[in-house]
Amino acid sequence: MAAFSQGRRLVKNAVAAARWSETQRQELRAPVPQLTPEQREDVIRTLLVSINSGKMRVEPVGAPF
């Protein structure tokens, strides 16, 4: 559950800041392998919906995660 909480918190903070940075991308890579498929889908879906709806700007070049 700690990895899931970490991933959700990271994405939530990024949405609040309206930006997804290279640092956040790197930080998200740590908990993702520890998540169940359902948890991974939840975290990634939240991130992608926020990006696609224009709620945050993506700063890294390439994939957001």
C-alpha positions in Angstrom: 0.0 0.0 0.0 2.9 2.4 0.6 3.9 2.3 -3.1 0.3 3.0 -4.1 0.0 5.9 -1.7 3.3 7.3 -3.0 2.2 7.1 -6.6 -1.2 8.6 -5.9 0.4 11.4 -3.9 2.9 12.2 -6.5 0.3 12.5 -9.2 -2.1 14.5 -7.0 0.7 17.0 -6.2 1.5 17.3 -9.9 -2.1 18.0 -10.7 -2.2 20.6 -8.0 0.9 22.2 -9.4 -0.4 21.9 -13.0 2.9 20.5 -14.2 4.6 17.2 -14.7 8.4 17.4 -14.6 11.3 15.1 -15.3 11.9 14.8 -11.6 8.3 13.6 -11.0 8.6 11.2 -13.9 11.8 9.7 -12.3 10.1 9.5 -8.9 7.1 7.7 -10.3 9.3 5.0 -11.7 10.2 3.7 -8.2 6.8 2.7 -6.9 5.2 1.5 -10.2 6.8 -2.0 -10.3 5.5 -2.6 -6.8 1.9 -1.9 -7.7 -0.8 -4.4 -8.6 -2.1 -4.1 -12.2 -5.2 -2.4 -10.9 -3.3 0.1 -8.8 -0.9 0.8 -11.7 -3.9 1.5 -13.9 -5.4 3.8 -11.4 -2.3 5.9 -11.0 -1.4 6.1 -14.7 -5.0 6.8 -15.7 -5.2 9.7 -13.3 -1.9 11.1 -14.7 -2.9 10.7 -18.3 -6.4 12.1 -17.9 -4.9 15.2 -16.2 -2.4 15.6 -19.0 -4.9 15.0 -21.8 -7.5 17.3 -20.4 -4.9 20.1 -20.2 -4.9 20.3 -16.4 -1.1 20.1 -16.4 1.8 20.9 -18.6 4.3 18.1 -19.4 7.9 19.3 -19.2 9.9 16.1 -20.0 10.5 15.1 -23.6 9.1 11.7 -24.4 6.7 9.4 -22.4 5.4 11.0 -19.2 6.3 7.9 -17.1 
